[in-house]
Amino acid sequence: MKIGFHGPGTPVDPDDHERAPDPRVVERFRNHLERYLPGMLEEPVAAVTCLYTMSADQHFVIDCVPDTPAIAFAAGFSGHGYKFAPVIGELLADLALEGCSELPANFLRLGRFTEL
């Protein structure tokens, strides 16, 4: 069984960070397993940290580069963007080729962060 925490963590430099998880985090997982999945707990085979990007509002960022509308980009997939690959590909193609999309994805535009 693989378990993990999904959510905003501590910002780190990807070139200079500790890969071993904080023992307090491992203990938190142990406590949750004992509470919610009694009898499933065994000693962990491995415990590691992983890095991924996450936007401030935890949604993807999909837009065109400001002042360069022919370049579309997507970021902030926080470890689960692969599930949305077909629609993200369609959206990026629409943006790069047409400058807009009929898909209801304006809430993912970069400009939303100027409103925060």
C-alpha positions as CSV (number, residue, x, y, z in Angstrom):
1,M,0.0,0.0,0.0
2,K,1.2,3.5,-0.9
3,I,0.0,6.4,1.1
4,G,0.8,10.1,0.9
5,F,-0.1,13.6,1.8
6,H,-1.4,15.8,-1.0
7,G,-1.5,19.5,-0.2
8,P,0.7,22.5,0.1
9,G,3.9,21.8,1.9
10,T,6.9,23.7,2.8
11,P,8.4,25.6,-0.2
12,V,11.9,24.2,-1.0
13,D,14.7,24.6,-3.4
14,P,14.6,21.5,-5.6
15,D,18.4,21.5,-5.9
16,D,18.9,21.7,-2.1
17,H,16.4,19.9,0.1
18,E,16.2,17.0,2.5
19,R,14.8,13.9,0.8
20,A,14.2,12.0,4.0
21,P,10.7,12.7,5.4
22,D,10.3,14.4,8.8
23,P,9.8,11.7,11.4
24,R,6.7,13.6,12.7
25,V,5.1,13.2,9.3
26,V,5.8,9.4,9.3
27,E,4.3,9.2,12.7
28,R,1.2,11.1,11.6
29,F,0.7,8.6,8.8
30,R,1.1,5.8,11.3
31,N,-1.5,7.3,13.5
32,H,-4.0,7.7,10.7
33,L,-3.4,4.2,9.5
34,E,-4.0,2.8,12.9
35,R,-7.2,4.8,13.2
36,Y,-8.8,4.4,9.8
37,L,-7.3,1.1,8.6
38,P,-6.8,-1.0,11.7
39,G,-4.8,-4.1,11.2
40,M,-3.2,-2.8,8.0
41,L,-0.2,-1.3,9.7
42,E,3.2,-2.8,9.1
43,E,6.6,-1.2,9.2
44,P,7.2,1.0,6.1
45,V,9.3,-0.5,3.4
46,A,10.3,3.0,2.4
47,A,9.5,6.6,3.2
48,V,10.5,9.4,0.9
49,T,9.5,12.9,0.1
50,C,8.5,14.0,-3.4
51,L,8.4,17.3,-5.0
52,Y,5.7,18.8,-7.3
53,T,4.5,22.1,-8.4
54,M,1.3,23.6,-6.9
55,S,-0.2,26.9,-7.6
56,A,-1.4,29.2,-4.8
57,D,-5.0,28.2,-5.3
58,Q,-4.1,24.6,-6.0
59,H,-5.6,24.6,-9.5
60,F,-3.6,24.2,-12.7
61,V,-2.4,27.2,-14.6
62,I,-3.1,27.0,-18.3
63,D,-2.7,30.1,-20.5
64,C,-0.6,31.8,-23.2
65,V,2.6,33.6,-22.3
66,P,1.7,37.3,-21.8
67,D,2.8,39.3,-24.8
68,T,3.5,36.1,-26.7
69,P,0.1,34.5,-27.4
70,A,1.5,31.9,-29.8
71,I,3.2,30.2,-26.8
72,A,0.7,28.3,-24.6
73,F,1.8,26.7,-21.3
74,A,0.5,24.5,-18.6
75,A,1.9,24.2,-15.0
76,G,1.1,23.5,-11.4
77,F,-0.1,19.9,-11.9
78,S,0.6,19.0,-8.3
79,G,1.2,15.3,-9.1
80,H,-2.1,14.6,-10.6
81,G,-2.2,16.4,-14.0
82,Y,-1.7,13.2,-15.9
83,K,-5.3,12.3,-15.3
84,F,-6.4,15.3,-17.3
85,A,-3.9,14.9,-20.2
86,P,-6.4,14.6,-23.0
87,V,-8.4,17.7,-22.2
88,I,-5.2,19.7,-21.3
89,G,-3.7,18.7,-24.7
90,E,-6.9,19.9,-26.4
91,L,-6.9,23.2,-24.4
92,L,-3.2,23.9,-25.1
93,A,-3.7,23.2,-28.8
94,D,-6.7,25.5,-28.9
95,L,-4.7,28.3,-27.2
96,A,-1.6,27.8,-29.3
97,L,-3.5,27.6,-32.6
98,E,-6.6,29.8,-32.0
99,G,-5.7,32.0,-29.1
100,C,-8.8,30.8,-27.2
101,S,-10.8,27.7,-26.5
102,E,-14.5,26.9,-26.2
103,L,-13.6,24.6,-23.2
104,P,-14.8,26.1,-19.9
105,A,-11.3,26.7,-18.6
106,N,-11.0,30.5,-18.1
107,F,-10.8,29.9,-14.4
108,L,-7.3,28.4,-15.0
109,R,-5.9,31.5,-16.7
110,L,-2.8,33.2,-15.3
111,G,-4.6,36.5,-14.7
112,R,-6.5,35.1,-11.8
113,F,-3.4,35.6,-9.6
114,T,-3.5,39.3,-10.1
115,E,-6.9,39.3,-8.5
116,L,-5.8,37.5,-5.3
